[in-house]
Amino acid sequence: MTRRAPRTVAAALDTVPEGEEVVLVGHSYAGLVVREAADLRPGAVGHLVLVDGWAGPDGASMFGLAPEAFVAAVRAAAATSGDGKRIPPPPPAAFGVVDAADSAWLAGLLVPQALSTFTEATRLSGAVDRIPGTAVHCRPATYPFDRFGAALGYRTLALDGPHDVMLTDPEPLARLLLDAPGHPAALREQEA
């Protein structure tokens, strides 16, 4: 993980007015990022949500959590990209985006990802472990995202859809996010 990503999210949390409820959401690799950011600013985050998110305890990294076949494929992709430090973006279909228009749109946004985002370990003090969380895992499963969330003590919820469910099936995901404990919509419902 690049050390900059969690600090950037933590800086964004610093701009939230005091007393505002924050539900911090991370998808895929960003599961590691939001957990580290929340660890840096535990008083600013009321709830974490991982959407098919990589996550683990202090010292976790994507390569440490992923199956060896995934690690080998990513390393091979980095080796073929020229400098060995970046992974070329996979085609949108690799994450379940098969609609032609959506695929074309997404392909135009994808950029190579630094290999270090896969290898660098999180640095957690333990503060994040006191923040409640929800782990949404997509079905059919691509990686054990359900187990990552459960191992952290998070409430786990299944959602039918591919890894990039926010693009292919946004409405069911939005409903789950709006029902997340700590979200203003969920709090209003609890008060009623």
Steps between C-alpha positions, in 0.01 A plus 500: 500500500635840431529691823333800338154344444399456868639844588298657216179341631589603856549859379155489339358381833657804664271721290178343629323730748511376858191302595432375146456125475744347252456161341826431317474260205784320325475273197757232417854632567346804672387269783861511622515877443183591691592280795839670530345845455240425769778377726667840456172686579287263710293779651389615156353170376183348639485194277711331233358319199710274281358411159682190379783652699844370581553541873690354789685577820810715538757394243247369247562557131320389187776249424486372857125444477474377140537148369843419354355473146382862525841614627678318216265645236544855629878467518505362144283789379736749665801333339346540155404865547850630434642618829367227728355760739150531355219260421310568179126541557301184442214511251168608654354154436750358751293668772160425350443815295374354173251758374663650189437865592605455864805302396611767251448775756692314771784395269563868426548572870722210599870565554790279609517438875824514696628157602571649843124523564501121499814448707508769770352403833249703697614678812226483761514604865186305587275805520312386188403180677269699728302637202207280397493376145304326231655284230297465182620208292386442145370171367629310323812546709830578332710506819412432866373852572234355730768340717708820511206691649396222736858468632484868596170453682303691238141427413516320164239538228481321168408687184432332168718664237856511372801662669421839342140481621481877543508527121288201404241497779517835684150500649532192726841621617362848570223346712757309706711812546201707607414231756853499645499579871611857549365618164255790553220311320546198729514724808174674401335160455620389847357817658157451337 
